[in-house]
């Protein structure tokens, strides 16, 4: 297939491009600047510099493609996530950016559109496993409102006769993810407190496994698919795994009501209990995560970062 990846030089793009190339696809991917273009080439893909907010430029860029994969986000540092302003560009990419790509795909006859989303759109499920038909809501936040709005663009693509695929990813962690490096550094400095009881399930995904899921997605039937580890952990267990992997001291404990002061709007949905099931993607996509849970995954991340973080 001729595959066009919007967002080829980001964390997920860097994991997905080699997998797509290895699967035999001809891959073109957006990036900005010569350094990122060289990075895309090094992974076997062709770099494309295009303004995907420009409808005409988008149509030209995707011409001749059999599938479009939208992986465009612009999320800053962990410490900056509490600021609503830091989410504005990602929200725009998930809404206006997705709309322009879908319009372009329909205009030039691309048959497949894959859309990156997040499992945080699910309502709190307590200890229940959450399949793709579980209830969602935006929690009153622009972040989740944009995520759900973007998913509707994929649904619109399917209604128009294409094959729209939504990948709802768990929280990313990986040796190539700046957020993971920052998290480990914060843990080692006791700057990552335990907030509340941590009795909510947290669904995560090891970045290389996420990249393999993206590569598998172009052959999936239209629909929504959870992309997460086999074994979501309670958030307290997730923090334990991170602390153990980092060799960090035990973090400070803070009451739950301070969560919103430290993390801003994301605290409106972050404490939701999300035990997401990846069974559908396994069944229909032939995909399976190589890392079963973040217990194993964070140890791999820390081992990969020992030469980077002190």
ChimeraX commands (.cxc) that place a marker at each C-alpha (Angstrom):
marker #1 position 0.00,0.00,0.00 radius 0.5
marker #1 position 0.96,3.65,-0.42 radius 0.5
marker #1 position 0.64,4.99,3.12 radius 0.5
marker #1 position 0.67,8.66,4.08 radius 0.5
marker #1 position 1.47,9.40,7.73 radius 0.5
marker #1 position 0.57,12.81,9.12 radius 0.5
marker #1 position 2.97,13.30,12.02 radius 0.5
marker #1 position 5.82,11.01,11.06 radius 0.5
marker #1 position 8.51,12.50,13.28 radius 0.5
marker #1 position 6.64,12.43,16.61 radius 0.5
marker #1 position 6.99,9.75,19.27 radius 0.5
marker #1 position 4.33,7.50,17.78 radius 0.5
marker #1 position 5.37,8.27,14.22 radius 0.5
marker #1 position 8.95,7.22,14.95 radius 0.5
marker #1 position 7.65,3.92,16.30 radius 0.5
marker #1 position 5.22,3.35,13.43 radius 0.5
marker #1 position 7.27,4.26,10.34 radius 0.5
marker #1 position 9.78,1.38,10.56 radius 0.5
marker #1 position 6.93,-1.07,11.21 radius 0.5
marker #1 position 4.99,0.15,8.18 radius 0.5
marker #1 position 8.09,-0.04,5.99 radius 0.5
marker #1 position 8.92,-3.52,7.29 radius 0.5
marker #1 position 5.38,-4.61,6.38 radius 0.5
marker #1 position 6.14,-3.74,2.75 radius 0.5
marker #1 position 4.29,-0.44,2.47 radius 0.5
marker #1 position 5.61,2.59,0.58 radius 0.5
marker #1 position 5.48,5.27,3.26 radius 0.5
marker #1 position 5.43,9.05,2.99 radius 0.5
marker #1 position 5.38,11.08,6.21 radius 0.5
marker #1 position 5.06,14.72,7.14 radius 0.5
marker #1 position 7.84,16.47,9.02 radius 0.5
marker #1 position 9.27,19.95,9.30 radius 0.5
marker #1 position 12.91,20.91,8.75 radius 0.5
marker #1 position 15.95,19.12,7.31 radius 0.5
marker #1 position 16.87,17.32,10.53 radius 0.5
marker #1 position 13.47,15.67,10.84 radius 0.5
marker #1 position 13.44,14.95,7.12 radius 0.5
marker #1 position 16.72,13.07,7.52 radius 0.5
marker #1 position 15.20,11.16,10.44 radius 0.5
marker #1 position 12.20,10.12,8.35 radius 0.5
marker #1 position 14.50,8.99,5.52 radius 0.5
marker #1 position 16.59,6.96,7.97 radius 0.5
marker #1 position 13.46,4.96,8.80 radius 0.5
marker #1 position 12.85,4.13,5.14 radius 0.5
marker #1 position 10.09,6.66,4.49 radius 0.5
marker #1 position 9.86,9.69,2.21 radius 0.5
marker #1 position 9.60,13.04,4.03 radius 0.5
marker #1 position 6.85,15.48,3.07 radius 0.5
marker #1 position 6.78,19.14,4.12 radius 0.5
marker #1 position 3.18,20.30,3.81 radius 0.5
marker #1 position 0.82,22.63,5.66 radius 0.5
marker #1 position -1.98,20.25,6.55 radius 0.5
marker #1 position -4.19,23.14,7.68 radius 0.5
marker #1 position -4.27,24.23,4.03 radius 0.5
marker #1 position -6.94,22.14,2.23 radius 0.5
marker #1 position -5.29,22.45,-1.18 radius 0.5
marker #1 position -1.88,21.50,0.22 radius 0.5
marker #1 position -3.42,18.54,2.05 radius 0.5
marker #1 position -5.08,17.24,-1.11 radius 0.5
marker #1 position -1.83,17.53,-3.02 radius 0.5
marker #1 position 0.21,15.86,-0.27 radius 0.5
marker #1 position -2.01,12.78,0.03 radius 0.5
marker #1 position -2.53,12.22,-3.70 radius 0.5
marker #1 position -1.97,8.62,-4.74 radius 0.5
marker #1 position -2.26,7.26,-1.20 radius 0.5
marker #1 position -4.12,4.08,-0.29 radius 0.5
marker #1 position -4.27,4.97,3.40 radius 0.5
marker #1 position -3.86,8.06,5.57 radius 0.5
marker #1 position -2.72,7.72,9.18 radius 0.5
marker #1 position -3.19,10.80,11.37 radius 0.5
marker #1 position -0.72,10.82,14.28 radius 0.5
marker #1 position -0.44,14.59,14.68 radius 0.5
marker #1 position -0.17,15.90,18.23 radius 0.5
marker #1 position 1.86,18.58,19.93 radius 0.5
marker #1 position 1.92,17.86,23.65 radius 0.5
marker #1 position 4.54,19.62,25.74 radius 0.5
marker #1 position 6.34,18.59,28.88 radius 0.5
marker #1 position 4.74,16.79,31.83 radius 0.5
marker #1 position 5.18,19.90,33.93 radius 0.5
marker #1 position 3.42,22.00,31.30 radius 0.5
marker #1 position 0.37,19.77,30.90 radius 0.5
marker #1 position -1.57,21.64,33.57 radius 0.5
marker #1 position -1.73,24.68,31.28 radius 0.5
marker #1 position -4.74,24.69,28.96 radius 0.5
marker #1 position -2.74,26.77,26.48 radius 0.5
marker #1 position -0.28,23.90,26.00 radius 0.5
marker #1 position -3.11,21.72,24.67 radius 0.5
marker #1 position -4.49,24.21,22.14 radius 0.5
marker #1 position -2.46,23.03,19.16 radius 0.5
marker #1 position -3.14,19.34,19.86 radius 0.5
marker #1 position -6.85,20.10,20.20 radius 0.5
marker #1 position -6.75,21.92,16.86 radius 0.5
marker #1 position -4.88,19.04,15.19 radius 0.5
marker #1 position -7.51,16.59,16.49 radius 0.5
marker #1 position -10.41,18.69,15.19 radius 0.5
marker #1 position -9.67,21.10,12.37 radius 0.5
marker #1 position -6.63,19.09,11.26 radius 0.5
marker #1 position -8.64,15.86,11.17 radius 0.5
marker #1 position -11.51,17.52,9.31 radius 0.5
marker #1 position -9.20,18.85,6.60 radius 0.5
marker #1 position -7.51,15.46,6.19 radius 0.5
marker #1 position -10.84,13.65,5.93 radius 0.5
marker #1 position -12.14,16.20,3.43 radius 0.5
marker #1 position -8.96,15.76,1.39 radius 0.5
marker #1 position -9.14,11.97,1.54 radius 0.5
marker #1 position -12.74,11.97,0.35 radius 0.5
marker #1 position -11.94,14.47,-2.40 radius 0.5
marker #1 position -9.11,12.43,-3.92 radius 0.5
marker #1 position -10.56,8.98,-3.20 radius 0.5
marker #1 position -8.26,7.60,-0.49 radius 0.5
marker #1 position -10.03,4.47,0.83 radius 0.5
marker #1 position -8.58,4.23,4.39 radius 0.5
marker #1 position -8.27,6.83,7.16 radius 0.5
marker #1 position -6.71,5.96,10.55 radius 0.5
marker #1 position -7.19,8.37,13.44 radius 0.5
marker #1 position -5.19,8.50,16.68 radius 0.5
marker #1 position -7.31,8.94,19.83 radius 0.5
marker #1 position -7.05,8.14,23.56 radius 0.5
marker #1 position -8.70,5.78,26.06 radius 0.5
marker #1 position -9.26,8.66,28.48 radius 0.5
marker #1 position -12.54,9.41,26.67 radius 0.5
marker #1 position -14.18,6.47,28.49 radius 0.5
marker #1 position -16.27,7.12,31.54 radius 0.5
marker #1 position -15.02,5.70,34.82 radius 0.5
marker #1 position -15.53,1.94,34.62 radius 0.5
marker #1 position -14.49,0.98,38.15 radius 0.5
marker #1 position -13.04,-2.56,37.92 radius 0.5
marker #1 position -14.96,-3.55,34.76 radius 0.5
marker #1 position -13.17,-4.28,31.50 radius 0.5
marker #1 position -13.95,-1.56,28.95 radius 0.5
marker #1 position -14.58,-2.59,25.37 radius 0.5
marker #1 position -14.92,-0.16,22.52 radius 0.5
marker #1 position -18.69,0.10,23.04 radius 0.5
marker #1 position -18.29,1.43,26.61 radius 0.5
marker #1 position -19.76,4.85,27.38 radius 0.5
marker #1 position -17.67,7.95,26.74 radius 0.5
marker #1 position -17.83,11.60,27.77 radius 0.5
marker #1 position -15.64,14.67,27.58 radius 0.5
marker #1 position -15.53,15.31,31.32 radius 0.5
marker #1 position -16.21,18.97,30.64 radius 0.5
marker #1 position -12.71,19.44,29.22 radius 0.5
marker #1 position -11.63,20.84,25.83 radius 0.5
marker #1 position -8.99,18.08,25.64 radius 0.5
marker #1 position -11.46,15.20,25.62 radius 0.5
marker #1 position -14.02,17.22,23.68 radius 0.5
marker #1 position -11.46,17.58,20.90 radius 0.5
marker #1 position -10.57,13.87,21.07 radius 0.5
marker #1 position -14.20,12.82,20.65 radius 0.5
marker #1 position -14.77,15.43,17.94 radius 0.5
marker #1 position -11.82,14.00,16.04 radius 0.5
marker #1 position -13.22,10.49,16.30 radius 0.5
marker #1 position -16.38,11.74,14.63 radius 0.5
marker #1 position -14.31,12.72,11.60 radius 0.5
marker #1 position -13.30,9.08,11.21 radius 0.5
marker #1 position -16.97,8.09,11.56 radius 0.5
marker #1 position -17.89,10.65,8.89 radius 0.5
marker #1 position -15.28,9.14,6.60 radius 0.5
marker #1 position -16.88,5.70,7.03 radius 0.5
marker #1 position -20.38,7.05,6.42 radius 0.5
marker #1 position -19.12,8.55,3.16 radius 0.5
marker #1 position -18.02,5.11,1.96 radius 0.5
marker #1 position -14.43,4.94,3.24 radius 0.5
marker #1 position -12.92,2.77,5.95 radius 0.5
marker #1 position -12.46,4.95,9.03 radius 0.5
marker #1 position -10.43,3.46,11.88 radius 0.5
marker #1 position -9.98,4.97,15.35 radius 0.5
marker #1 position -7.12,3.82,17.57 radius 0.5
marker #1 position -7.72,4.69,21.23 radius 0.5
marker #1 position -4.27,4.55,22.82 radius 0.5
marker #1 position -3.47,4.12,26.47 radius 0.5
marker #1 position -0.91,6.37,28.12 radius 0.5
marker #1 position 2.37,6.15,26.20 radius 0.5
marker #1 position 5.64,5.17,27.83 radius 0.5
marker #1 position 8.86,4.29,26.06 radius 0.5
marker #1 position 12.59,4.93,25.92 radius 0.5
marker #1 position 12.12,7.25,22.92 radius 0.5
marker #1 position 9.38,9.34,24.58 radius 0.5
marker #1 position 10.54,12.64,26.14 radius 0.5
marker #1 position 7.62,12.44,28.58 radius 0.5
marker #1 position 8.95,9.11,29.89 radius 0.5
marker #1 position 12.45,10.50,30.33 radius 0.5
marker #1 position 11.00,13.46,32.19 radius 0.5
marker #1 position 8.84,11.22,34.37 radius 0.5
marker #1 position 11.81,9.07,35.40 radius 0.5
marker #1 position 13.87,12.17,36.18 radius 0.5
marker #1 position 11.05,13.60,38.28 radius 0.5
marker #1 position 10.67,10.31,40.17 radius 0.5
marker #1 position 14.37,10.23,41.02 radius 0.5
marker #1 position 14.13,13.76,42.41 radius 0.5
marker #1 position 10.96,12.96,44.42 radius 0.5
marker #1 position 9.06,15.46,42.29 radius 0.5
marker #1 position 6.38,12.96,41.27 radius 0.5
marker #1 position 4.04,12.63,44.25 radius 0.5
marker #1 position 1.44,9.96,44.93 radius 0.5
marker #1 position -1.90,11.76,44.80 radius 0.5
marker #1 position -4.84,10.12,46.53 radius 0.5
marker #1 position -5.24,6.36,46.84 radius 0.5
marker #1 position -4.41,5.44,43.24 radius 0.5
marker #1 position -7.18,2.84,43.28 radius 0.5
marker #1 position -8.20,3.57,39.67 radius 0.5
marker #1 position -7.10,1.36,36.78 radius 0.5
marker #1 position -4.70,3.05,34.35 radius 0.5
marker #1 position -4.40,1.74,30.79 radius 0.5
marker #1 position -1.01,2.31,29.20 radius 0.5
marker #1 position 0.90,1.17,26.11 radius 0.5
marker #1 position 4.59,0.61,25.47 radius 0.5
marker #1 position 5.53,2.83,22.52 radius 0.5
marker #1 position 7.05,0.10,20.29 radius 0.5
marker #1 position 3.85,-1.94,20.74 radius 0.5
marker #1 position 1.84,1.15,19.79 radius 0.5
marker #1 position 3.90,1.47,16.61 radius 0.5
marker #1 position 3.15,-2.12,15.65 radius 0.5
marker #1 position -0.55,-1.46,16.24 radius 0.5
marker #1 position -0.42,1.46,13.83 radius 0.5
marker #1 position 1.17,-0.77,11.20 radius 0.5
marker #1 position -1.58,-3.36,11.71 radius 0.5
marker #1 position -4.36,-0.77,11.56 radius 0.5
marker #1 position -4.39,-0.22,7.79 radius 0.5
marker #1 position -5.89,-3.69,7.28 radius 0.5
marker #1 position -8.56,-3.41,9.99 radius 0.5
marker #1 position -12.31,-3.18,9.37 radius 0.5
marker #1 position -13.81,0.24,10.05 radius 0.5
marker #1 position -14.39,0.92,13.73 radius 0.5
marker #1 position -12.79,1.78,17.06 radius 0.5
marker #1 position -9.96,-0.21,18.63 radius 0.5
marker #1 position -8.31,0.05,22.04 radius 0.5
marker #1 position -4.50,-0.06,21.93 radius 0.5
marker #1 position -3.19,-0.84,25.39 radius 0.5
marker #1 position -1.20,-3.30,27.46 radius 0.5
marker #1 position -2.69,-6.70,28.26 radius 0.5
marker #1 position -2.75,-5.94,31.98 radius 0.5
marker #1 position -3.81,-2.43,33.01 radius 0.5
marker #1 position -2.58,-1.75,36.54 radius 0.5
marker #1 position -4.10,0.15,39.41 radius 0.5
marker #1 position -2.49,3.56,39.32 radius 0.5
marker #1 position -0.78,2.88,42.65 radius 0.5
marker #1 position 0.77,-0.23,41.07 radius 0.5
marker #1 position 1.74,1.77,37.99 radius 0.5
marker #1 position 3.60,4.28,40.18 radius 0.5
marker #1 position 5.24,1.41,42.09 radius 0.5
marker #1 position 6.50,-0.03,38.80 radius 0.5
marker #1 position 7.86,3.34,37.70 radius 0.5
marker #1 position 9.58,3.97,41.05 radius 0.5
marker #1 position 11.14,0.50,41.08 radius 0.5
marker #1 position 12.39,0.85,37.51 radius 0.5
marker #1 position 13.89,4.27,38.22 radius 0.5
marker #1 position 15.54,3.11,41.45 radius 0.5
marker #1 position 13.92,6.17,42.98 radius 0.5
marker #1 position 13.03,6.88,46.63 radius 0.5
marker #1 position 9.42,6.55,47.67 radius 0.5
marker #1 position 7.49,9.66,46.58 radius 0.5
marker #1 position 5.65,12.08,48.82 radius 0.5
marker #1 position 1.94,11.46,49.39 radius 0.5
marker #1 position -0.61,14.18,48.75 radius 0.5
marker #1 position -4.42,14.22,49.18 radius 0.5
marker #1 position -6.53,13.81,46.06 radius 0.5
marker #1 position -7.99,17.32,46.22 radius 0.5
marker #1 position -4.57,18.74,45.33 radius 0.5
marker #1 position -4.58,16.93,41.99 radius 0.5
marker #1 position -6.36,19.74,40.17 radius 0.5
marker #1 position -3.89,22.31,41.53 radius 0.5
marker #1 position -0.93,20.31,40.25 radius 0.5
marker #1 position -2.32,19.01,36.96 radius 0.5
marker #1 position -5.07,21.44,35.99 radius 0.5
marker #1 position -7.86,20.28,33.68 radius 0.5
marker #1 position -6.39,16.84,33.01 radius 0.5
marker #1 position -7.17,15.95,36.63 radius 0.5
marker #1 position -10.87,16.04,35.69 radius 0.5
marker #1 position -10.37,12.75,33.80 radius 0.5
marker #1 position -6.98,11.40,34.88 radius 0.5
marker #1 position -8.33,9.68,38.05 radius 0.5
marker #1 position -10.97,7.76,36.03 radius 0.5
marker #1 position -10.69,4.00,36.41 radius 0.5
marker #1 position -10.02,2.74,32.87 radius 0.5
marker #1 position -9.41,-0.99,32.55 radius 0.5
marker #1 position -9.44,-1.00,28.76 radius 0.5
marker #1 position -9.53,-4.27,26.85 radius 0.5
marker #1 position -7.39,-4.83,23.76 radius 0.5
marker #1 position -9.24,-8.03,22.77 radius 0.5
marker #1 position -10.83,-6.57,19.63 radius 0.5
marker #1 position -7.53,-5.44,18.13 radius 0.5
marker #1 position -5.97,-8.81,18.94 radius 0.5
marker #1 position -8.83,-10.66,17.31 radius 0.5
marker #1 position -9.22,-8.59,14.15 radius 0.5
marker #1 position -5.74,-7.15,13.69 radius 0.5
marker #1 position -3.45,-10.06,14.48 radius 0.5
marker #1 position -1.68,-7.73,16.91 radius 0.5
marker #1 position -0.44,-8.54,20.38 radius 0.5
marker #1 position 1.68,-6.39,22.70 radius 0.5
marker #1 position 5.13,-7.76,23.39 radius 0.5
marker #1 position 5.09,-6.06,26.81 radius 0.5
marker #1 position 2.22,-7.33,28.94 radius 0.5
marker #1 position 2.12,-4.52,31.49 radius 0.5
marker #1 position 3.94,-1.42,32.64 radius 0.5
marker #1 position 5.69,-3.50,35.31 radius 0.5
marker #1 position 7.84,-4.98,32.58 radius 0.5
marker #1 position 7.65,-1.92,30.35 radius 0.5
marker #1 position 8.98,0.69,32.76 radius 0.5
marker #1 position 11.96,-1.54,33.53 radius 0.5
marker #1 position 12.75,-1.58,29.80 radius 0.5
marker #1 position 12.34,2.19,29.58 radius 0.5
marker #1 position 14.63,2.82,32.55 radius 0.5
marker #1 position 17.28,0.49,31.15 radius 0.5
marker #1 position 17.15,2.38,27.87 radius 0.5
marker #1 position 17.52,5.73,29.64 radius 0.5
marker #1 position 20.39,5.02,32.02 radius 0.5
marker #1 position 22.80,6.75,29.68 radius 0.5
marker #1 position 20.50,9.77,29.30 radius 0.5
marker #1 position 19.13,10.52,32.77 radius 0.5
marker #1 position 21.24,10.96,35.86 radius 0.5
marker link #1:1,2 radius 0.2
marker link #1:2,3 radius 0.2
marker link #1:3,4 radius 0.2
marker link #1:4,5 radius 0.2
marker link #1:5,6 radius 0.2
marker link #1:6,7 radius 0.2
marker link #1:7,8 radius 0.2
marker link #1:8,9 radius 0.2
marker link #1:9,10 radius 0.2
marker link #1:10,11 radius 0.2
marker link #1:11,12 radius 0.2
marker link #1:12,13 radius 0.2
marker link #1:13,14 radius 0.2
marker link #1:14,15 radius 0.2
marker link #1:15,16 radius 0.2
marker link #1:16,17 radius 0.2
marker link #1:17,18 radius 0.2
marker link #1:18,19 radius 0.2
marker link #1:19,20 radius 0.2
marker link #1:20,21 radius 0.2
marker link #1:21,22 radius 0.2
marker link #1:22,23 radius 0.2
marker link #1:23,24 radius 0.2
marker link #1:24,25 radius 0.2
marker link #1:25,26 radius 0.2
marker link #1:26,27 radius 0.2
marker link #1:27,28 radius 0.2
marker link #1:28,29 radius 0.2
marker link #1:29,30 radius 0.2
marker link #1:30,31 radius 0.2
marker link #1:31,32 radius 0.2
marker link #1:32,33 radius 0.2
marker link #1:33,34 radius 0.2
marker link #1:34,35 radius 0.2
marker link #1:35,36 radius 0.2
marker link #1:36,37 radius 0.2
marker link #1:37,38 radius 0.2
marker link #1:38,39 radius 0.2
marker link #1:39,40 radius 0.2
marker link #1:40,41 radius 0.2
marker link #1:41,42 radius 0.2
marker link #1:42,43 radius 0.2
marker link #1:43,44 radius 0.2
marker link #1:44,45 radius 0.2
marker link #1:45,46 radius 0.2
marker link #1:46,47 radius 0.2
marker link #1:47,48 radius 0.2
marker link #1:48,49 radius 0.2
marker link #1:49,50 radius 0.2
marker link #1:50,51 radius 0.2
marker link #1:51,52 radius 0.2
marker link #1:52,53 radius 0.2
marker link #1:53,54 radius 0.2
marker link #1:54,55 radius 0.2
marker link #1:55,56 radius 0.2
marker link #1:56,57 radius 0.2
marker link #1:57,58 radius 0.2
marker link #1:58,59 radius 0.2
marker link #1:59,60 radius 0.2
marker link #1:60,61 radius 0.2
marker link #1:61,62 radius 0.2
marker link #1:62,63 radius 0.2
marker link #1:63,64 radius 0.2
marker link #1:64,65 radius 0.2
marker link #1:65,66 radius 0.2
marker link #1:66,67 radius 0.2
marker link #1:67,68 radius 0.2
marker link #1:68,69 radius 0.2
marker link #1:69,70 radius 0.2
marker link #1:70,71 radius 0.2
marker link #1:71,72 radius 0.2
marker link #1:72,73 radius 0.2
marker link #1:73,74 radius 0.2
marker link #1:74,75 radius 0.2
marker link #1:75,76 radius 0.2
marker link #1:76,77 radius 0.2
marker link #1:77,78 radius 0.2
marker link #1:78,79 radius 0.2
marker link #1:79,80 radius 0.2
marker link #1:80,81 radius 0.2
marker link #1:81,82 radius 0.2
marker link #1:82,83 radius 0.2
marker link #1:83,84 radius 0.2
marker link #1:84,85 radius 0.2
marker link #1:85,86 radius 0.2
marker link #1:86,87 radius 0.2
marker link #1:87,88 radius 0.2
marker link #1:88,89 radius 0.2
marker link #1:89,90 radius 0.2
marker link #1:90,91 radius 0.2
marker link #1:91,92 radius 0.2
marker link #1:92,93 radius 0.2
marker link #1:93,94 radius 0.2
marker link #1:94,95 radius 0.2
marker link #1:95,96 radius 0.2
marker link #1:96,97 radius 0.2
marker link #1:97,98 radius 0.2
marker link #1:98,99 radius 0.2
marker link #1:99,100 radius 0.2
marker link #1:100,101 radius 0.2
marker link #1:101,102 radius 0.2
marker link #1:102,103 radius 0.2
marker link #1:103,104 radius 0.2
marker link #1:104,105 radius 0.2
marker link #1:105,106 radius 0.2
marker link #1:106,107 radius 0.2
marker link #1:107,108 radius 0.2
marker link #1:108,109 radius 0.2
marker link #1:109,110 radius 0.2
marker link #1:110,111 radius 0.2
marker link #1:111,112 radius 0.2
marker link #1:112,113 radius 0.2
marker link #1:113,114 radius 0.2
marker link #1:114,115 radius 0.2
marker link #1:115,116 radius 0.2
marker link #1:116,117 radius 0.2
marker link #1:117,118 radius 0.2
marker link #1:118,119 radius 0.2
marker link #1:119,120 radius 0.2
marker link #1:120,121 radius 0.2
marker link #1:121,122 radius 0.2
marker link #1:122,123 radius 0.2
marker link #1:123,124 radius 0.2
marker link #1:124,125 radius 0.2
marker link #1:125,126 radius 0.2
marker link #1:126,127 radius 0.2
marker link #1:127,128 radius 0.2
marker link #1:128,129 radius 0.2
marker link #1:129,130 radius 0.2
marker link #1:130,131 radius 0.2
marker link #1:131,132 radius 0.2
marker link #1:132,133 radius 0.2
marker link #1:133,134 radius 0.2
marker link #1:134,135 radius 0.2
marker link #1:135,136 radius 0.2
marker link #1:136,137 radius 0.2
marker link #1:137,138 radius 0.2
marker link #1:138,139 radius 0.2
marker link #1:139,140 radius 0.2
marker link #1:140,141 radius 0.2
marker link #1:141,142 radius 0.2
marker link #1:142,143 radius 0.2
marker link #1:143,144 radius 0.2
marker link #1:144,145 radius 0.2
marker link #1:145,146 radius 0.2
marker link #1:146,147 radius 0.2
marker link #1:147,148 radius 0.2
marker link #1:148,149 radius 0.2
marker link #1:149,150 radius 0.2
marker link #1:150,151 radius 0.2
marker link #1:151,152 radius 0.2
marker link #1:152,153 radius 0.2
marker link #1:153,154 radius 0.2
marker link #1:154,155 radius 0.2
marker link #1:155,156 radius 0.2
marker link #1:156,157 radius 0.2
marker link #1:157,158 radius 0.2
marker link #1:158,159 radius 0.2
marker link #1:159,160 radius 0.2
marker link #1:160,161 radius 0.2
marker link #1:161,162 radius 0.2
marker link #1:162,163 radius 0.2
marker link #1:163,164 radius 0.2
marker link #1:164,165 radius 0.2
marker link #1:165,166 radius 0.2
marker link #1:166,167 radius 0.2
marker link #1:167,168 radius 0.2
marker link #1:168,169 radius 0.2
marker link #1:169,170 radius 0.2
marker link #1:170,171 radius 0.2
marker link #1:171,172 radius 0.2
marker link #1:172,173 radius 0.2
marker link #1:173,174 radius 0.2
marker link #1:174,175 radius 0.2
marker link #1:175,176 radius 0.2
marker link #1:176,177 radius 0.2
marker link #1:177,178 radius 0.2
marker link #1:178,179 radius 0.2
marker link #1:179,180 radius 0.2
marker link #1:180,181 radius 0.2
marker link #1:181,182 radius 0.2
marker link #1:182,183 radius 0.2
marker link #1:183,184 radius 0.2
marker link #1:184,185 radius 0.2
marker link #1:185,186 radius 0.2
marker link #1:186,187 radius 0.2
marker link #1:187,188 radius 0.2
marker link #1:188,189 radius 0.2
marker link #1:189,190 radius 0.2
marker link #1:190,191 radius 0.2
marker link #1:191,192 radius 0.2
marker link #1:192,193 radius 0.2
marker link #1:193,194 radius 0.2
marker link #1:194,195 radius 0.2
marker link #1:195,196 radius 0.2
marker link #1:196,197 radius 0.2
marker link #1:197,198 radius 0.2
marker link #1:198,199 radius 0.2
marker link #1:199,200 radius 0.2
marker link #1:200,201 radius 0.2
marker link #1:201,202 radius 0.2
marker link #1:202,203 radius 0.2
marker link #1:203,204 radius 0.2
marker link #1:204,205 radius 0.2
marker link #1:205,206 radius 0.2
marker link #1:206,207 radius 0.2
marker link #1:207,208 radius 0.2
marker link #1:208,209 radius 0.2
marker link #1:209,210 radius 0.2
marker link #1:210,211 radius 0.2
marker link #1:211,212 radius 0.2
marker link #1:212,213 radius 0.2
marker link #1:213,214 radius 0.2
marker link #1:214,215 radius 0.2
marker link #1:215,216 radius 0.2
marker link #1:216,217 radius 0.2
marker link #1:217,218 radius 0.2
marker link #1:218,219 radius 0.2
marker link #1:219,220 radius 0.2
marker link #1:220,221 radius 0.2
marker link #1:221,222 radius 0.2
marker link #1:222,223 radius 0.2
marker link #1:223,224 radius 0.2
marker link #1:224,225 radius 0.2
marker link #1:225,226 radius 0.2
marker link #1:226,227 radius 0.2
marker link #1:227,228 radius 0.2
marker link #1:228,229 radius 0.2
marker link #1:229,230 radius 0.2
marker link #1:230,231 radius 0.2
marker link #1:231,232 radius 0.2
marker link #1:232,233 radius 0.2
marker link #1:233,234 radius 0.2
marker link #1:234,235 radius 0.2
marker link #1:235,236 radius 0.2
marker link #1:236,237 radius 0.2
marker link #1:237,238 radius 0.2
marker link #1:238,239 radius 0.2
marker link #1:239,240 radius 0.2
marker link #1:240,241 radius 0.2
marker link #1:241,242 radius 0.2
marker link #1:242,243 radius 0.2
marker link #1:243,244 radius 0.2
marker link #1:244,245 radius 0.2
marker link #1:245,246 radius 0.2
marker link #1:246,247 radius 0.2
marker link #1:247,248 radius 0.2
marker link #1:248,249 radius 0.2
marker link #1:249,250 radius 0.2
marker link #1:250,251 radius 0.2
marker link #1:251,252 radius 0.2
marker link #1:252,253 radius 0.2
marker link #1:253,254 radius 0.2
marker link #1:254,255 radius 0.2
marker link #1:255,256 radius 0.2
marker link #1:256,257 radius 0.2
marker link #1:257,258 radius 0.2
marker link #1:258,259 radius 0.2
marker link #1:259,260 radius 0.2
marker link #1:260,261 radius 0.2
marker link #1:261,262 radius 0.2
marker link #1:262,263 radius 0.2
marker link #1:263,264 radius 0.2
marker link #1:264,265 radius 0.2
marker link #1:265,266 radius 0.2
marker link #1:266,267 radius 0.2
marker link #1:267,268 radius 0.2
marker link #1:268,269 radius 0.2
marker link #1:269,270 radius 0.2
marker link #1:270,271 radius 0.2
marker link #1:271,272 radius 0.2
marker link #1:272,273 radius 0.2
marker link #1:273,274 radius 0.2
marker link #1:274,275 radius 0.2
marker link #1:275,276 radius 0.2
marker link #1:276,277 radius 0.2
marker link #1:277,278 radius 0.2
marker link #1:278,279 radius 0.2
marker link #1:279,280 radius 0.2
marker link #1:280,281 radius 0.2
marker link #1:281,282 radius 0.2
marker link #1:282,283 radius 0.2
marker link #1:283,284 radius 0.2
marker link #1:284,285 radius 0.2
marker link #1:285,286 radius 0.2
marker link #1:286,287 radius 0.2
marker link #1:287,288 radius 0.2
marker link #1:288,289 radius 0.2
marker link #1:289,290 radius 0.2
marker link #1:290,291 radius 0.2
marker link #1:291,292 radius 0.2
marker link #1:292,293 radius 0.2
marker link #1:293,294 radius 0.2
marker link #1:294,295 radius 0.2
marker link #1:295,296 radius 0.2
marker link #1:296,297 radius 0.2
marker link #1:297,298 radius 0.2
marker link #1:298,299 radius 0.2
marker link #1:299,300 radius 0.2
marker link #1:300,301 radius 0.2
marker link #1:301,302 radius 0.2
marker link #1:302,303 radius 0.2
marker link #1:303,304 radius 0.2
marker link #1:304,305 radius 0.2
marker link #1:305,306 radius 0.2
marker link #1:306,307 radius 0.2
marker link #1:307,308 radius 0.2
marker link #1:308,309 radius 0.2
marker link #1:309,310 radius 0.2
view
